[in-house]
């Protein structure tokens, strides 16, 4: 099982926040989608499945 500390060791000094976000999102059944615009930066969309309540 990959741990957050393992991600820290592999990611180095750059991209650590994205590596941790990806790790969390994927473990909750979600996905991350990047949207980049040259000169304006990158936005990351995080999507998580909706939990259905039993009723």
DSSP file (Angstrom, degrees, kcal/mol; ACC not computed):
  #  RESIDUE AA STRUCTURE BP1 BP2  ACC     N-H-->O    O-->H-N    N-H-->O    O-->H-N    TCO  KAPPA ALPHA  PHI   PSI    X-CA   Y-CA   Z-CA
    1    1 A X              0   0    0      0, 0.0     2,-0.3     0, 0.0     0, 0.0   0.000 360.0 360.0 360.0 131.8    0.0    0.0    0.0
    2    2 A X        -     0   0    0      4,-0.0     2,-0.2    21,-0.0     3,-0.0  -0.595 360.0-158.3 -77.2 133.8    1.3    3.4   -1.0
    3    3 A X     >  -     0   0    0     -2,-0.3     4,-1.7     1,-0.1     5,-0.1  -0.690  30.0-112.6-108.2 165.2    1.6    5.9    1.9
    4    4 A X  H  > S+     0   0    0     -2,-0.2     4,-2.1     1,-0.2     5,-0.1   0.883 119.7  55.4 -62.5 -37.9    1.7    9.6    1.9
    5    5 A X  H  > S+     0   0    0      1,-0.2     4,-2.0     2,-0.2    -1,-0.2   0.876 104.4  53.7 -63.9 -36.3    5.3    9.5    3.2
    6    6 A X  H  > S+     0   0    0      1,-0.2     4,-1.8     2,-0.2    -1,-0.2   0.892 108.1  49.8 -62.8 -39.6    6.2    7.3    0.2
    7    7 A X  H  X S+     0   0    0     -4,-1.7     4,-2.9     1,-0.2     5,-0.2   0.894 107.7  54.8 -64.5 -39.4    4.8    9.9   -2.1
    8    8 A X  H  X S+     0   0    0     -4,-2.1     4,-1.2     1,-0.2    -2,-0.2   0.908 108.3  48.2 -60.4 -43.0    6.8   12.5   -0.3
    9    9 A X  H  < S+     0   0    0     -4,-2.0    -1,-0.2     1,-0.2    -2,-0.2   0.869 118.0  40.3 -67.6 -36.6   10.0   10.6   -0.9
   10   10 A X  H  < S+     0   0    0     -4,-1.8    -2,-0.2     1,-0.2    -1,-0.2   0.841 109.9  57.2 -80.9 -34.8    9.3   10.0   -4.6
   11   11 A X  H >< S-     0   0    0     -4,-2.9     3,-0.8     1,-0.2    -2,-0.2   0.771  84.5-167.3 -72.9 -25.8    7.9   13.5   -5.4
   12   12 A X  T 3<  -     0   0    0     -4,-1.2    -1,-0.2    -5,-0.2     4,-0.1  -0.469  54.9 -33.5  72.9-145.4   10.9   15.4   -4.3
   13   13 A X  T 3  S+     0   0    0     -2,-0.1     2,-0.4     2,-0.1    -1,-0.2   0.628 123.9  58.0 -91.6 -13.5   10.6   19.2   -3.9
   14   14 A X  S <  S+     0   0    0     -3,-0.8    -1,-0.0     1,-0.1     0, 0.0  -0.913 103.9  16.2-120.1 145.9    8.1   19.9   -6.7
   15   15 A X  S  > S+     0   0    0     -2,-0.4     4,-2.1     3,-0.0     5,-0.2   0.586  75.8 129.8  79.0  10.1    4.6   18.6   -7.3
   16   16 A X  H  > S+     0   0    0      1,-0.2     4,-2.4     2,-0.2     5,-0.2   0.914  70.7  52.7 -65.0 -42.3    4.1   17.2   -3.8
   17   17 A X  H  > S+     0   0    0      1,-0.2     4,-2.4     2,-0.2    -1,-0.2   0.905 111.6  46.1 -60.9 -41.2    0.8   18.9   -3.3
   18   18 A X  H  > S+     0   0    0      2,-0.2     4,-2.7     1,-0.2    -1,-0.2   0.881 110.7  53.0 -68.5 -38.1   -0.6   17.4   -6.5
   19   19 A X  H  X S+     0   0    0     -4,-2.1     4,-2.0     2,-0.2    -2,-0.2   0.909 112.3  44.8 -63.4 -41.8    0.8   13.9   -5.6
   20   20 A X  H  X S+     0   0    0     -4,-2.4     4,-2.4     2,-0.2    -2,-0.2   0.917 113.1  50.3 -68.9 -42.8   -1.0   14.0   -2.3
   21   21 A X  H  X S+     0   0    0     -4,-2.4     4,-2.8    -5,-0.2     5,-0.2   0.921 111.4  48.7 -60.2 -44.2   -4.2   15.4   -3.8
   22   22 A X  H  X S+     0   0    0     -4,-2.7     4,-2.5     1,-0.2     5,-0.2   0.906 110.4  51.5 -61.8 -42.7   -4.1   12.6   -6.4
   23   23 A X  H  X S+     0   0    0     -4,-2.0     4,-1.5    -5,-0.2    -2,-0.2   0.920 114.0  43.3 -60.7 -46.0   -3.5   10.0   -3.7
   24   24 A X  H  X S+     0   0    0     -4,-2.4     4,-0.8     2,-0.2    -2,-0.2   0.938 115.0  48.2 -66.4 -48.3   -6.5   11.2   -1.6
   25   25 A X  H ><>S+     0   0    0     -4,-2.8     5,-2.7     1,-0.2     3,-0.9   0.917 111.7  49.0 -61.4 -45.9   -8.9   11.6   -4.6
   26   26 A X  H ><5S+     0   0    0     -4,-2.5     3,-1.5     1,-0.3    -1,-0.2   0.850 106.6  56.0 -65.5 -34.1   -8.1    8.2   -6.1
   27   27 A X  H 3<5S+     0   0    0     -4,-1.5    -1,-0.3     1,-0.3    -2,-0.2   0.666 107.0  51.2 -72.3 -14.8   -8.6    6.4   -2.7
   28   28 A X  T <<5S-     0   0    0     -3,-0.9    21,-0.5    -4,-0.8    -1,-0.3   0.212 124.2-103.4-102.5  12.9  -12.1    7.9   -2.5
   29   29 A X  T < 5S+     0   0    0     -3,-1.5    -3,-0.2     1,-0.2    -2,-0.1   0.683  83.2 119.0  78.8  17.8  -13.0    6.7   -6.0
   30   30 A X      < -     0   0    0     -5,-2.7     2,-0.3    -6,-0.2    18,-0.2  -0.251  50.7-134.5-104.4-167.8  -12.6   10.1   -7.7
   31   31 A X  E     -A   47   0A   0     16,-1.9    16,-2.6    -2,-0.1     2,-0.4  -0.984   5.0-137.2-148.2 156.1  -10.5   11.6  -10.4
   32   32 A X  E     -A   46   0A   0     -2,-0.3     2,-0.4    14,-0.2    14,-0.2  -0.967  17.6-170.8-116.5 132.2   -8.4   14.8  -11.0
   33   33 A X  E     -A   45   0A   0     12,-2.4    12,-2.9    -2,-0.4     2,-0.2  -0.984  12.1-145.2-125.2 122.9   -8.6   16.5  -14.4
   34   34 A X  E     -A   44   0A   0     -2,-0.4     2,-0.4    10,-0.2    10,-0.2  -0.587  10.7-170.3 -85.6 149.0   -6.2   19.4  -15.3
   35   35 A X  E     -A   43   0A   0      8,-2.4     8,-2.5    -2,-0.2     2,-0.4  -0.906  12.8-173.2-136.5 108.1   -7.2   22.4  -17.4
   36   36 A X  E     -A   42   0A   0     -2,-0.4     2,-0.4     6,-0.2     6,-0.2  -0.817  14.2-171.6-108.8 142.3   -4.3   24.6  -18.5
   37   37 A X  E >>  -A   41   0A   0      4,-2.2     3,-2.7    -2,-0.4     4,-1.1  -0.991  37.3-110.4-128.6 121.9   -4.3   27.9  -20.4
   38   38 A X  T 34 S+     0   0    0     -2,-0.4     4,-0.0     1,-0.3    -2,-0.0  -0.250 102.4   8.0 -53.9 127.1   -0.9   29.2  -21.5
   39   39 A X  T 34 S+     0   0    0      1,-0.1    -1,-0.3     0, 0.0    -3,-0.0   0.348 122.3  70.9  83.4  -6.5    0.1   32.2  -19.5
   40   40 A X  T <4 S-     0   0    0     -3,-2.7    -2,-0.2     1,-0.3     2,-0.2   0.496  95.6-124.2-118.6  -8.4   -2.8   31.8  -17.0
   41   41 A X  E  <  -A   37   0A   0     -4,-1.1    -4,-2.2     2,-0.0     2,-0.4  -0.524  32.7 -61.3  98.8-167.0   -1.8   28.7  -15.1
   42   42 A X  E     -A   36   0A   0     -6,-0.2     2,-0.4    -2,-0.2    -6,-0.2  -0.977  33.0-157.9-128.3 135.2   -3.5   25.4  -14.5
   43   43 A X  E     -A   35   0A   0     -8,-2.5    -8,-2.4    -2,-0.4     2,-0.5  -0.890  11.6-149.7-107.2 142.8   -6.8   24.6  -12.7
   44   44 A X  E     -A   34   0A   0     -2,-0.4     2,-0.6   -10,-0.2   -10,-0.2  -0.961   3.6-153.6-115.0 125.2   -7.4   21.2  -11.3
   45   45 A X  E     -A   33   0A   0    -12,-2.9   -12,-2.4    -2,-0.5     2,-0.5  -0.871   8.5-161.0 -97.8 124.3  -10.9   19.7  -11.1
   46   46 A X  E     -A   32   0A   0     -2,-0.6     2,-0.4   -14,-0.2   -14,-0.2  -0.917   7.5-170.1-105.8 126.9  -11.5   17.2   -8.4
   47   47 A X  E     -A   31   0A   0    -16,-2.6   -16,-1.9    -2,-0.5     2,-0.3  -0.966   4.1-176.1-121.2 132.7  -14.5   14.9   -8.8
   48   48 A X        -     0   0    0     -2,-0.4   -18,-0.1   -18,-0.2   -19,-0.1  -0.934  32.6-104.0-122.6 147.7  -15.8   12.5   -6.1
   49   49 A X        -     0   0    0    -21,-0.5     2,-0.4    -2,-0.3   -19,-0.1  -0.383  39.4-111.3 -67.4 149.9  -18.6   10.0   -6.4
   50   50 A X        -     0   0    0     -2,-0.1     2,-0.6     1,-0.0    -1,-0.1  -0.671  25.4-129.8 -83.6 133.4  -21.9   11.0   -4.7
   51   51 A X        -     0   0    0     -2,-0.4     2,-0.5     1,-0.0    -1,-0.0  -0.734  18.3-143.9 -84.8 123.7  -22.8    9.0   -1.6
   52   52 A X        -     0   0    0     -2,-0.6     2,-0.3     1,-0.0    -1,-0.0  -0.757  13.8-134.4 -89.4 128.5  -26.3    7.7   -1.8
   53   53 A X        -     0   0    0     -2,-0.5     2,-0.4     1,-0.0    -1,-0.0  -0.581  15.0-124.2 -81.4 142.2  -28.2    7.7    1.5
   54   54 A X              0   0    0     -2,-0.3    -1,-0.0     1,-0.1     0, 0.0  -0.685 360.0 360.0 -82.0 137.3  -30.1    4.6    2.4
   55   55 A X              0   0    0     -2,-0.4    -1,-0.1     0, 0.0    -2,-0.0   0.509 360.0 360.0-143.3 360.0  -33.6    5.6    3.2
